Amino acid sequence: MEARRKNNQQALDALQQDITSNNVAESLAKEATQLVFGAGNPDADIVFIGEAPGKQEDAQGLPFFGAAGKLLDELLASVSLRRDDVYITNIVKYRPPNNRDPLPEEKKVFLPYLHKQLQIIRPSLVVTLGRHSMESFLPNQRISQIHGQPKRIKVSVSAEEKTIQLVILPLYHPAAALYNGGLRKTLLEDFSRVPEILTKIHTT
């Protein structure tokens, strides 16, 4: 297991280097402090995917570092998990100016790298946090209708023409729940199902 972790981390490091070498989203990169690639266990059973880095994340180079990150830490603790147990990343790896929503073309250009991240880590469960993240895997869906419901999908890793199978669990973004007590309750309830969903995945 330790060898796999090491190999995965090396592959992730190389992928991170590819993003900067290939000048991906160059206009975003010029506005941002640094690339926020992802952090956590490179052999994680669960990968969490947000939308894009905010101001704190841009400064620290780590995903979910601000107030939404603190809520995510609480949610993880509620199911006996820590950041070191999981892997956390975003669809878009540079902070959009003034924390605006990521544009469709920005999400599109980063998607192959996200798919490659998932191919390297091979998680049992992918938890999308927020609408933008969900739509990258489950287009034409409404988060209000499908949150907390796992969906099994196939994704093409374009560079190698390989297909990977993923189980996606769409959840509300912690940032939205910070200001809405009802959403916070919903997010906690949906999060509480994560251990049960993982058990089902492992036994089927």
C-alpha positions in Angstrom: 0.0 0.0 0.0 2.9 2.4 0.8 4.4 1.7 -2.6 1.1 2.5 -4.3 0.8 5.7 -2.4 4.3 6.7 -3.4 3.7 5.8 -7.1 0.4 7.7 -7.1 2.0 10.8 -5.5 4.7 10.7 -8.2 2.1 10.5 -10.9 0.1 13.3 -9.4 3.2 15.5 -9.1 4.0 14.8 -12.8 0.4 15.7 -13.7 0.6 19.0 -11.7 3.8 19.8 -13.6 2.0 19.1 -16.9 -0.5 21.8 -16.1 2.1 24.5 -15.7 4.3 23.2 -18.5 1.3 23.3 -20.9 0.2 26.8 -19.8 -3.3 25.6 -19.1 -5.7 28.5 -18.6 -2.9 31.0 -19.0 -5.1 34.0 -18.5 -6.4 32.6 -15.1 -2.8 31.6 -14.1 -1.6 35.2 -14.7 -4.3 36.5 -12.3 -3.7 33.9 -9.6 -1.0 33.6 -7.0 -0.4 29.9 -7.7 -1.8 26.6 -8.9 -4.0 24.9 -6.4 -3.8 21.3 -7.6 -5.1 19.2 -4.7 -4.1 17.7 -1.4 -4.6 14.6 0.8 -4.1 10.9 0.5 -2.9 10.0 -3.1 -4.5 6.5 -2.5 -7.8 7.8 -1.0 -11.0 5.9 -1.1 -12.9 9.2 -1.4 -12.1 12.2 -3.5 -13.9 15.5 -2.9 -14.2 17.9 -5.8 -15.1 21.6 -5.4 -15.4 24.3 -8.0 -12.4 26.6 -7.9 -9.9 28.0 -5.3 -11.0 31.2 -3.4 -8.8 33.9 -1.9 -7.5 31.8 1.1 -6.8 28.8 -1.1 -5.0 30.9 -3.7 -2.8 32.3 -0.9 -2.1 28.9 0.7 -1.9 26.7 -2.4 -4.3 24.3 -0.7 -8.0 23.5 -1.5 -10.8 24.3 1.0 -8.6 26.4 3.3 -11.1 29.1 4.3 -14.5 29.1 6.2 -15.9 26.5 3.8 -12.9 24.3 4.5 -13.5 24.5 8.2 -17.1 23.3 7.6 -15.7 20.5 5.4 -13.4 19.5 8.3 -16.5 19.3 10.6 -18.4 17.2 8.0 -15.4 14.8 7.7 -15.2 14.5 11.5 -18.9 13.7 11.6 -18.1 10.4 9.8 -14.8 9.8 11.6 -12.6 11.0 8.7 -9.7 13.5 8.5 -8.2 15.4 5.5 -5.3 12.9 5.6 -7.8 10.1 4.8 -9.3 11.7 1.7 -8.1 13.6 -1.4 -9.5 17.1 -2.0 -9.3 19.1 -5.3 -11.3 21.4 -7.5 -12.5 21.4 -11.1 -10.6 24.6 -11.9 -7.1 24.8 -10.4 -6.6 28.6 -10.4 -8.6 31.2 -8.6 -11.0 33.1 -10.9 -10.6 36.9 -10.4 -12.8 38.3 -7.6 -14.0 34.8 -6.8 -16.4 34.8 -9.8 -17.9 31.5 -11.0 -15.6 29.5 -13.2 -16.5 29.9 -16.9 -17.5 26.9 -19.0 -14.3 27.0 -21.1 -12.2 27.1 -17.9 -13.9 24.0 -16.6 -13.6 22.3 -19.9 -9.8 22.9 -20.2 -9.1 21.5 -16.7 -11.5 18.5 -17.0 -9.0 16.1 -18.7 -6.5 16.8 -15.9 -9.2 16.1 -13.3 -10.1 12.8 -15.0 -6.4 11.9 -15.0 -6.3 12.7 -11.2 -9.2 10.3 -10.7 -7.6 7.6 -12.9 -4.4 7.8 -10.8 -6.1 7.8 -7.4 -8.9 5.3 -8.3 -11.3 6.3 -5.5 -14.3 4.2 -4.6 -16.4 7.3 -4.3 -16.2 10.8 -5.8 -18.1 13.5 -3.9 -18.9 16.6 -5.9 -19.4 19.8 -3.8 -21.6 22.3 -5.5 -23.4 22.8 -8.8 -20.3 23.4 -11.0 -18.6 20.3 -9.8 -21.7 18.2 -10.2 -22.4 19.4 -13.7 -18.9 18.3 -14.9 -20.0 14.7 -14.2 -23.8 14.8 -14.3 -24.8 17.5 -16.8 -28.4 18.6 -17.1 -29.2 17.7 -13.5 -30.4 19.9 -10.7 -28.5 19.6 -7.4 -31.7 20.3 -5.5 -33.2 17.1 -6.9 -30.3 14.6 -6.8 -28.2 15.7 -3.8 -27.2 12.7 -1.6 -28.0 10.2 -4.3 -25.0 8.2 -5.6 -24.8 7.7 -9.4 -22.6 5.3 -11.3 -21.1 6.7 -14.5 -18.3 6.1 -17.0 -15.8 8.8 -17.9 -13.3 8.8 -20.8 -9.7 9.7 -20.1 -9.1 11.3 -23.4 -5.3 11.2 -23.6 -5.3 7.4 -23.3 -8.7 6.6 -24.7 -9.5 4.7 -21.6 -12.8 4.6 -19.7 -13.0 4.7 -15.9 -16.0 3.9 -13.8 -16.9 6.3 -11.1 -19.6 6.5 -8.4 -20.5 10.2 -8.0 -22.2 11.5 -4.9 -23.5 15.1 -5.5 -23.6 17.3 -2.4 -24.2 21.0 -1.8 -21.1 23.1 -1.5 -20.1 23.9 2.1 -19.9 27.6 1.3 -23.6 27.6 0.5 -24.4 25.9 3.8 -22.5 28.5 5.8 -25.3 31.1 5.3 -28.2 28.8 5.1 -29.1 26.7 8.2 -31.5 24.4 6.2 -28.8 23.6 3.7 -26.3 22.9 6.5 -28.7 20.4 8.0 -29.2 18.8 4.5 -25.5 18.6 4.0 -24.9 16.9 7.3 -27.7 14.4 6.6 -26.3 13.6 3.1 -22.8 13.4 4.6 -23.9 10.9 7.2 -24.7 8.4 4.4 -21.1 8.3 3.1 -20.0 5.3 5.2 -23.1 3.3 4.2 -22.6 4.2 0.5 -19.0 3.2 0.7 -19.9 -0.2 2.3 -22.4 -0.8 -0.5 -19.8 0.0 -3.2 -17.2 -2.3 -1.6 -19.7 -5.2 -1.3 -21.2 -5.0 -4.9 
